[in-house]
Amino acid sequence: MKKILAGFCLLIAAGAAHAADIVTARLDIKGMDCASCPLTVKLALKRVSGVTDVEVDFKSQSARVRFDPAQTQADKLAKVVTDIGYPTTVGK
């Protein structure tokens, strides 16, 4: 039982260390003009390796993207959205 508990604790510690590596970027997006645009942007961003969460806000014309910086970068995420037709910059 102690070995199982120790292994479980190591898994939790490893997961916590990895979760600490996740960063958040804001993307400013132009050209979203209908209700399906945010979904299109979200699906494109979720396909990028390292992206863990995406929230796209139609009203503010922006996205909040959580990702692992060891796998991708904010400027690459902006390029992905720009490449599907929505000019995008990394927000401040």
N, C-alpha and C positions, 0 to 999 in steps of 0.2 A: 504494500500500500504506500509506503514511504517513497519508493522508487516512482510509482505512478504520480504521486503528488509532486515530487521534485521535477519530473518531466513536464508536467502541466505548468508549473511555475516558470520553467525555462521558456516554454512556448509563449506564455503571456508576456514575459519580459522581452522576448524577441519581437513580438508584435508591437509592443509599446515603443520599442526603439525605432522600428520601421515607421510607425505612425508619426513619430516626431520629425521624420524627414519630409513629410508632406507639406507643401507650401500652397498658398492661394494667390492667384493673379486675377486682376480685374481686366476685362477686355472691353474697350469701347467700340461698338459695332454700328456702322452706318448702313442704311438701306433696308432695314427690316420694316416692311410696310403692310404685312398681313399676319394673321394669327398663326399661320403655319411656319413662318420664318424662324421663330425661336426654336421650334422643334427640329427644323432642318439644321440649325446651328448646333444644337445640343447633340444630335446624332453624329454630326461630323466630329465634334470634339471628343465624344465618348469613344470613338474609334482609335484615338491616338494612344499609343502605348504609354502607360504611366499615369493617365488621367483617372482619378478616382471618383470625382463628383463634378457635376456641371449644373449650374442654375443660370438660365437665360431670362432676362427681364425685358419684355417688349417695351414697357413704358419708359424705362431709363436707357434703352438701346445699349444694354451692357450684358456681360456674362461674368459670373464668378466661377473660376475653375480651380479645383484642388488637384494637385498633381505631384508626382515624385520627380524632383529636379535631376535625379540621376538618369531618368529616362527621357525627359523632354524639357523644353524651356518655354517661357511665356511668349517669346517672339515667334517660335515655331507654331504655337497654338494660334496666334494672331494670323500667321500666314495661312494656316489651314482654313480659317474662316474667310479670309480674303479670297483664297483660291476658289471657294464655292460661290463667290459673288457678293460678299458683304465686306466692304473695306473696313479693316479692323486695325486698331492700335492697342498697345498695352497701356492700360490706364495707370493713374498714379495712386 
